């Protein structure tokens, strides 16, 4: 069974709310709602069973936007699974 995009978005928003996450870029398995740690954004986008998106908190709500392509001119390595929370430990 494959979850709908709305179900995946809701699962991500719930996790962000629960953990106080302000920004996340993730790939989610459409069959399990599992958040995946792929090697690259391009690789995740090529995988048909992944829903790739960002989730960010704006004021008192979360906005989820699907990522469908990567600019080919970018040669940067991406740290793909990224969560930012004000409760995250600092690196100082």
N, C-alpha and C positions, 0 to 999 in steps of 0.2 A: 504494500500500500504506500502511496506517495502522498505526503501532506501538501495542502494547498499553500500558495504563497502567503496568503493571509494568516494561516496557522503558524507558518514559520516566522513571520514578522511578529506575531503576538508572543510566541515563545521567546524570541530575542528581547522584546520589550520587557517581558516579565523578568528575565534574568538581569537586564540592565537596572530595572527598578529595584530588584531585590538586593543587588550588590552595589548600588550607588554609582554605576558606571555612567560617565558622561559621553563617551565616544567609543565606538567599537567598529572594527572592520573584520568581518568574519565570512567563512563559508559554512553553510549548514547542509547536512545530508538531507535530501528531500524525503528519504524513507524513514529516518530515525529521529530527526531534529537535532542530531549530534552536531556540535560545533567542531569543525575540522581545522587542523593545522597544516595546510598544504605548503609545499616548498616555495611556490611563486603564485602571484595573482593570476598570471596567464595560464598556468597549469590548472588552477581551480576553475577558471572560466571555461576551459575546454572539457571539463568533467560534466557530463550531462546530468548527473545526480546531485550536483551542488547548486545551492542558491547562494549567490555571493552578494553581500550587501554591506552598507554602513548603517549604523544606528547612532543617532546623536540626540542629546537632550537639549531642547530649546525651551527656555522658561520652565513651564511645568508639564511639558509633554515630550514624548520621544518621536523622532522622525526616522523612518527606515527607508533607505533608497537602494534599489538594486544596482549593482555594478554589472555592466554588460560587455565592456571592452576596456582595453588598456592602450594608452597611446603608444604606438610603436617606436616613437622617438626616444622614449624613456629607457635608459639602460641601468636604472637604479635597482639594486636589490631591495626587495620589500620585506619588512617584518610584517607578515600578513595578519596574524591574529593579534590584534592590538586592542587593549582595553585601557581606558583612562578613567580613573576614579580619584576623587580628592582624598580618599582613604588609603590610596596606594602608598606603600612605603617609599620614602624619598631615597635618592642615591647619594646623599651627602654624608 
